[in-house]
Amino acid sequence: MIFYEFLKFIIMIGKLVITAIILGGGAFLLLSDSFEEYIGPYASATATDIENLKNDPAVQGKINQVIEVIYEKFISLKLLLSDFF
């Protein structure tokens, strides 16, 4: 019984730590004047990577292949469900 109460206490402390991290991160984002300086390089690098991926024919082919597979699975699921109704 004491061990169970100890585990509950540890879990409560863990939840408090996670809450403090989330609130601290939110306060940083809202109150920091240097947020744009902090996030700017990462955002521009990500935008550049996305543009490069969009223009790569190999990536486009893989995306189209994934969409086709999803469509085929959806059609097979639809046919399977139509048998029951």
SERO-4910 file (N, C-alpha, C, O; in steps of 0.05 Angstrom, whole numbers):
BEGIN
 pado doro    nc1    nc2    nc3   cac1   cac2   cac3    cc1    cc2    cc3    oc1    oc2    oc3
  Met    A     16    -24      0      0      0      0     17     25      0     11     45    -14
  Ile    A     39     25     15     57     48     16     70     52    -11     74     74    -20
  Phe    A     77     29    -24     90     31    -50     71     44    -71     80     59    -87
  Tyr    A     46     37    -70     26     48    -88     23     78    -84     22     93   -103
  Glu    A     23     87    -59     21    116    -53     46    130    -63     45    152    -73
  Phe    A     69    117    -60     94    128    -69     94    132   -100    103    152   -110
  Leu    A     84    111   -114     81    113   -143     63    136   -151     69    151   -170
  Lys    A     41    139   -137     22    161   -144     36    188   -140     32    206   -155
  Phe    A     52    190   -118     67    215   -113     87    221   -135     89    244   -144
  Ile    A    102    200   -144    121    204   -165    108    212   -191    118    229   -205
  Ile    A     85    200   -197     70    207   -222     60    236   -220     61    250   -240
  Met    A     51    244   -196     42    271   -193     65    291   -198     61    312   -211
  Ile    A     88    285   -187    111    303   -191    119    303   -221    126    325   -231
  Gly    A    118    281   -234    123    280   -263    104    297   -279    112    311   -297
  Lys    A     79    296   -272     59    312   -285     64    342   -280     60    358   -298
  Leu    A     72    349   -256     78    377   -250    102    386   -266    102    409   -275
  Val    A    122    370   -269    146    377   -284    139    381   -314    147    401   -326
  Ile    A    123    363   -325    114    366   -353     98    391   -356    102    406   -376
  Thr    A     80    397   -338     64    421   -339     82    446   -338     77    465   -353
  Ala    A    102    446   -321    120    469   -318    136    473   -344    140    495   -353
  Ile    A    144    451   -357    158    453   -382    141    465   -404    149    483   -419
  Ile    A    116    456   -406     97    466   -426     91    495   -421     92    511   -440
  Leu    A     86    503   -396     80    531   -390    105    548   -395    102    571   -405
  Gly    A    128    538   -388    153    553   -393    158    558   -422    166    579   -431
  Gly    A    153    537   -438    156    540   -467    136    559   -479    143    575   -496
  Gly    A    112    558   -469     92    577   -478     99    606   -471     95    624   -487
  Ala    A    109    610   -447    117    636   -438    140    646   -455    141    670   -462
  Phe    A    158    629   -462    181    637   -479    170    646   -506    179    666   -517
  Leu    A    151    631   -518    141    638   -544    125    664   -543    127    680   -562
  Leu    A    110    669   -522     94    693   -521    110    718   -512    105    739   -523
  Leu    A    128    715   -494    141    738   -482    168    744   -493    179    765   -487
  Ser    A    180    726   -508    207    730   -517    208    750   -541    193    746   -561
  Asp    A    225    770   -539    229    788   -561    247    776   -583    246    784   -606
  Ser    A    263    757   -575    282    745   -594    271    719   -606    286    703   -617
  Phe    A    245    715   -605    234    690   -615    239    687   -646    246    666   -655
  Glu    A    235    709   -660    240    708   -689    269    702   -695    275    688   -714
  Glu    A    287    713   -680    315    708   -684    322    679   -677    339    667   -690
  Tyr    A    308    668   -658    313    640   -650    302    620   -670    315    601   -677
  Ile    A    277    625   -680    264    606   -697    269    611   -727    265    593   -743
  Gly    A    278    635   -734    281    643   -762    298    624   -779    289    615   -800
  Pro    A    322    617   -770    339    600   -787    326    572   -791    329    560   -813
  Tyr    A    313    562   -771    300    535   -774    277    537   -793    273    519   -809
  Ala    A    261    558   -791    238    561   -808    246    564   -837    234    551   -855
  Ser    A    266    580   -843    275    584   -870    287    559   -882    283    552   -905
  Ala    A    302    544   -865    314    519   -874    292    498   -881    294    484   -901
  Thr    A    272    498   -865    250    479   -870    235    486   -895    228    469   -911
  Ala    A    230    512   -899    216    521   -923    232    514   -948    221    505   -968
  Thr    A    258    517   -947    276    511   -969    276    481   -975    275    472   -998
  Asp    A    277    465   -954    276    435   -957    250    426   -969    250    409   -987
  Ile    A    228    438   -961    202    431   -972    201    438  -1002    191    422  -1018
  Glu    A    211    461  -1010    211    469  -1038    228    450  -1054    221    442  -1076
  Asn    A    251    442  -1043    269    423  -1057    256    396  -1060    259    383  -1081
  Leu    A    241    387  -1040    227    362  -1042    204    363  -1062    200    343  -1077
  Lys    A    190    385  -1063    168    387  -1082    177    386  -1111    163    377  -1128
  Asn    A    202    396  -1116    212    397  -1143    228    372  -1151    237    371  -1174
  Asp    A    231    353  -1133    247    329  -1139    228    308  -1151    209    299  -1138
  Pro    A    233    299  -1176    216    279  -1189    215    253  -1174    194    239  -1174
  Ala    A    237    245  -1162    237    219  -1147    218    220  -1124    203    201  -1118
  Val    A    218    243  -1109    200    246  -1087    171    247  -1096    153    235  -1083
  Gln    A    166    261  -1118    139    262  -1128    129    234  -1136    105    228  -1132
  Gly    A    146    218  -1148    138    191  -1156    131    174  -1131    112    159  -1132
  Lys    A    147    177  -1110    141    161  -1086    115    171  -1073    100    154  -1063
  Ile    A    110    197  -1073     86    207  -1061     62    197  -1077     42    189  -1066
  Asn    A     64    197  -1104     42    187  -1121     38    157  -1116     15    148  -1116
  Gln    A     59    142  -1112     57    114  -1106     42    109  -1079     25     92  -1078
  Val    A     49    125  -1059     36    122  -1033      6    129  -1036    -11    116  -1024
  Ile    A      0    150  -1051    -28    158  -1054    -43    136  -1069    -66    130  -1062
  Glu    A    -31    123  -1089    -44    101  -1103    -49     78  -1084    -71     66  -1086
  Val    A    -30     71  -1068    -34     48  -1049    -56     54  -1029    -72     37  -1023
  Ile    A    -56     79  -1019    -78     87  -1000   -105     85  -1014   -124     75  -1002
  Tyr    A   -106     94  -1039   -131     93  -1054   -140     64  -1058   -163     58  -1055
  Glu    A   -121     47  -1065   -128     18  -1069   -138      6  -1043   -157    -10  -1044
  Lys    A   -125     12  -1021   -134      1   -995   -161     11   -988   -178     -3   -978
  Phe    A   -166     37   -994   -192     48   -988   -214     35  -1005   -236     28   -994
  Ile    A   -208     30  -1030   -228     16  -1048   -233    -12  -1038   -256    -21  -1037
  Ser    A   -212    -26  -1030   -216    -54  -1020   -232    -54   -994   -248    -72   -990
  Leu    A   -227    -34   -977   -242    -32   -952   -271    -26   -958   -289    -37   -945
  Lys    A   -276     -8   -977   -303     -1   -985   -318    -26   -996   -341    -30   -990
  Leu    A   -304    -41  -1013   -317    -66  -1024   -322    -86  -1002   -343   -100  -1002
  Leu    A   -304    -88   -983   -307   -107   -961   -331    -99   -944   -347   -116   -936
  Leu    A   -334    -74   -938   -357    -64   -922   -383    -65   -937   -404    -69   -925
  Ser    A   -382    -63   -964   -407    -64   -979   -418    -92   -979   -442    -96   -983
  Asp    A   -402   -112   -974   -412   -140   -972   -429   -144   -947   -447   -160   -947
  Phe    A   -424   -128   -926   -439   -131   -901   -464   -115   -901   -483   -121   -885
  Phe    A   -466    -95   -917   -490    -77   -916   -507    -79   -940   -528    -66   -942
***
